[in-house]
Amino acid sequence: MPQAQDGASSTPPGTDFAFKVLGPLEVLRDGRPVELRAGKQRALLASLLIDANKVVPTETLMARLWEEEPPEGARNTLQNYVLRVRRALGPTGSGAGGPVLTCAQGYRVEVPAGALDLHRFDALVDRAKAAMAEGAPARASTLLGEALALWRGEPLSDVPSERLRREVVPALTERRLGAIELRTEADLQLGRHADVLPRLRELTAAYPLQERFWAQRMLALYRAGRQGEALDCYRTVSELLLEELGVDPGAELWKLHQRILTADPALTVVTTERGAARASGNLPAEMTSFVGRGGMLRRARRLLDGARLVTLTGPGGVGKTRLALRTAAEVSWAFPHGVWLADLAPLVEPGLLDREIAGALGILDQSARPGTQVLVEYLRDRQLLLVVDNCEHVADAAGELLATLLRAAPGLRVLATSRQGLGVPGEHLLVVPPLAVPALEEAGGGGPPMTRSEAVRLLGDRAAASAPDFRITEENHAAVGQLCRRLDGIPLAIELAAVRLSTLSVEEVLERLDDRFRLLTHGGARTAPRYQRTLRGVVDWSYDLCGERERLLWARLSVFAGGFDLEAAETVCSSEGADGVPREDVIDTLAALVHKSVLTAATDGHRTRYRMLETIRQYGQRRLRDLGQDEALRRRHCAYYEDVAARAAADWCGPREVEWLARLRRELPNLRAALDFCTTGPGEARAGLTIAANLTRVRFWFFSSSLGEGRHWLTRTLGLAPDAPGPLRVGALALATWIALCQGDQPAAERFLADCRESARGILDGAAEGALTYIEGAHALLVQRDPRAIALFARARERYRRDGRLGDAHMATMLGAMASALLGEREAALADCRAHMAEADDHRAGWAYSWGLWVMALAELRHGDPHRAAALIDDSLRRQRDIGDRWGPCWGVHAMAWTAAALGDPHRAARLMGASYQLREAIGVALAGLRPLHDAHVEAERVTRGALDARVYAAAFAEGAAARDAVGLALDPGG
């Protein structure tokens, strides 16, 4: 923070200021008004308060006070006004200066939290938006009411500054209108249509071209039983839009009109707090300011209004992703089922595109169904926006999949980014141009007009982050304009150049770039498109300015997909020798690359993750190929992730198993990249089979709701590695059988099991023998419902233990306890389940213990106390929800339904059966293929149906099936 100068100091405790700009300027000191009679003094203080707690440059203050014609000696006059404002505000209790501070480049007013009405307004609106996203419209409406009550009229209405009135007041007014719109939305969700009608009548009169207010008014009128007036509103706004703008109403207004004409019953549904169904999606929070692009945002929104697939195209680095995310955020209110981002940059296997998108949508499918079918069934009745980013390397596959989804799901809209179109019928292409750069006459005619340029504003904004002392001044504004033109307004190029302004002047940056661009105009590079040459030149220059080790690490780090941590970088990318990067130097080199904006770093939990922008990563890959190290680095990358999966398997059923599951989920893009290398590189399939098998041994595919992907990699690597060691093949076939069994796909399970038996012939190996015995036990339990499964699991456990595979041995213990609970006698079942829980507890294995509770509950339900079973299931569900298990909760809700039936609570049992059906459908598992669980469910359903009238049962079942939070319903004793 800059230090105060000229004797000015921060306001000490004891002096309570309150500042108000949402109306006439008002200042209170210790609750008493402070008079600022002179207009220039009010304009000065208002200019500081709009940017409170930030340094406002002297040039900006002069422009806000005198526009383009400051008087002679304006700087001295400004200092005089500052002195008078300080005197008016008064000294603090200690006699020191007040809140207005003099800083190196200008002035700053220090405003404590809550002392400025504008800050309080923004904070309340942010809390209200969060409440709406959480399905709490009542809380949102209350917060927005508090926020809007802070407004006392037109902002700064008594401040004589045309610049503020032109540039600041409209933006403040838009913020107020946004809050009013959001409060109206909340009130409509709460059924307060009669209350909002007077408000909407005034709003449509004051802002007749705001279609959203007309839509809200039409809906409120319809819900109030005034359908004719609602239709009249549509005719009125249609005429206004045609007369004033020459356009027809947008898609939202037109669809609402059609629904009112047909008296759509859904229009009268009022959302309650508990039943709010609006989903927010998974858009990431913006980390830096969004600069410019107002016209592009409007065009993108307008296209999405009428088109179902809009693809933003343009060269790398032009800002397609950022524009797509901002557009999606601005239209999110129109999509009841949320806005969802699927980033395809880390995807290396086009065949997994459907499962990548399913994962982005949060679909928990574990079935053997094709991924496209899963997506179609999920999307068919939903109204959502899917943002598909970085499609160019899988453009054909993306186009084919999106065409299928759009045909099947009428409520789906897609906003894609790609360097080329996707070739889908009905696709609308929107070419994203570079940012606007200043014209030559602007750069030559003075500084202030040039700041209207989007490129200049971006440069200034990003430079302020890395070079706090940088300012656009009369002395450098011409060079700034030339730099932005030289960079063709490409955002990524501007951001990379801005980093250099911490050590170089604008003129020095220009000199070095000109040298680089001259090189690119010779040879083959001059045939590349202009923007491609520009970006290549800037990235080349950034690369050349890095040290030798930084350049080498940049190239080597490009082998990672999706991100990496320090351990991965040290292991994969370090090397000894004069031309290498020693392991101990990797951390400092990473820090240097972060400082130079080649990498981004974010700390999640206890580990820092590093990531490259895709354009930067692709550049690094080209450099790696030029170095002749591409294949070697991919092999090291594969070996590292083979070791990661092996270490996870070795630690299974131990205190780190939950940590490993979370880590593997973060590393999924890299694990996929390693598996892809193993399936495309000669002689690597055995390593791929080992990775796929170890990931299945630790139940990663179950935990991450991606059983289909696990089966894909196992079957693919098995087919490519016919000469793999016998124990490895036997184990992998046993694991493929296990996945197929859990999916309820018995035909595939029988085929895998037959291959497993054949592969095990003649192999005298403890691990292979244990794997075959284990899967024979699983088949006996889940398919044949044969009590001999208990003995088979016991034998498998002992063989695994002799071979030192403690995690596999524990899984045999778990399945043996389950078999005993479902098929065994009372005393043996309870003893086996207690032994399983004790083993998990001794190993401090959190995931295994959560399943131990569930298995113990089955034993209590069948042989003991159903009340105790309910308590055990409750504990299991809470633990699994806390660790992010996506497989276990489905079976916990099933067991809770069975328990409710056993306890004689048929209404709750029916609701939980509906909830369990919802979860089972979501993960796509066929219960009929899991015979003992199927039988338990059928029996509980028979008891429940026998206790209830058919209509009562159906209503309770439907209530559970529609529950927003099935697990929460099971955990609620009254649910």
Buried (B, 14 or more C-beta within 10 A) or exposed (E): EBEBEEEBBBBEEEBEBBBBBBBBBBBBBEEEEBEBEBEBBBBBBBBBBBBBBEBBBBBBBBBBBBEEEBEEEBEEBBBEBBEBBBEBBEEBEEEBBBBBBBBEBBBBBBBBEEBBBBBBBBBBBEBBBBBBBBBBBBBBBBBBBBBBEBBBEBBBEBBBBEBBBEEBBEEBBEBBBBBBBBBBBBBBBBBBBEBBBEBBBEBBEEBBEBBBBBBBBBBBBBBBEBBEBBBEBBEEBBEBBEEEEEEEBBBBBBBBBEBBEEEBEEBEEEBEEEEBEBBBBBBEEEEEEBBBBEEBBEBBBBBBBEBBBBBBBBBBBBBBBBBBBBBBBBBBBBBBBBBBBBBBBBBBBBBBBBBBBBBBBBBBBBBBBEBBBBBBBBBEEBBBBBBBBBBBBBBEBBBBBBBBBBBBBEBBBBBBBBBEBBEBEEBBBBEBBBBBBBBEEBBEBEBBBBBEBBBBBBBBBBBBBBBEEBBBEEEBBBBBBBBBBBBBBBBBBBBBBBBBBBEBBBBEBBEBBEEBBEEBEEEEBEEBEEBBBBBBBBBBBBBEBBEEBBBBBBBBBBBBBBBBBBEBBBBBBBBEEEEBBEBEBBEEBBEBBBBBBBBBBEEEEEEBBBBBBBBBBBBBBBBBEEBEBBEBBBBBBBBBBBEBBBBBBBBBBBEBBBBBBBBBBBBBBBBBBBBBBBBBBEEBBBBBBBBBBBBBBBBBBBBBBBBBBBBBBBBBBBEBBEEBBBBBBBBBBBBBBBBBBBBBBBEBBBBBBEBBBEBBEEBEBBBBBBBBBBBBBBBBBBBEBBBBBBBBBBBBBBBBBEBEBBBBBBBBBBBBBBBBBBBBEEEBBBBBBBBBBEBBEEBBBBBBBBBBBBBBBBBBBBBBEBEBBBBBBBBBBBBBBEBEBBBBBBBBBBBBBBBBBBBEBBBBBBBBBBBBBBBBBBBBBBBEBBBBBBEBBEEBBEBBBEBBEEEBBBBBBBBBBEBEEBBEBBBEEEB
